[in-house]
Amino acid sequence: MTTHSRVKKHAGRVQKAPADKFEQRRAELGEAALTTLATLGYARTSLREIAQNSEFSHGVLHYYFSDKVDLIVCSVKQYKARCVTRYDHAVDTATTYNELMEGFLQSLGDTLQGEGHVHRLWYDLRSQALFEAAFHDDVVQIDKSLEDMIWRIMSRFAELCGQAPGLPPSACYALFDGLFQQALLKHLSGDTKAIADMQADVRQSIERLFAAPAATTAPSSRKRRA
């Protein structure tokens, strides 16, 4: 079922309940089902299976969601929108190159450590978009929001360093998303060094894109002279 078809189907259901309350309930159910979805993944889920692994009946889920695609997209979009704000906070509060670097690395590490299973669902969804037309528009929208998030971080590094980024937005996103996805696979496979290794790789990548301001490197230079 295409995104357009799902929207039309939901439009009919809104008549049974006020639109704002209907969407609010969808959001609540999508959030509550996120853990189950992340555990089962796309291939092993159906609305009935999700209901069996959650506190909600199959009838309730089927009323608010046309199919599992609709539910998964709703859940992932909400999570990613919330995740983006975490990184925006690091950008907004950082006043120096080092603060931004450490805030970005900490956010990446915390996300991988505490919410790796949810990101696994996102990568599953993005892979399915290569085969399932119903996923395509939503995945492109989510992917663009993540690219914009990375670009805001890179733009802030550029401001703090007085240098232009050495890569365009799409390439920057591909670089850091690739490092995160590799680390996620290692982390979920039990590699205890995955997070630290990812942070080191991200740090090195940023240092290749932006030379640290002189004030940032001065202490180590004085130490070498001593």
Disulfide bonds with the S-S distance in Angstrom:
none
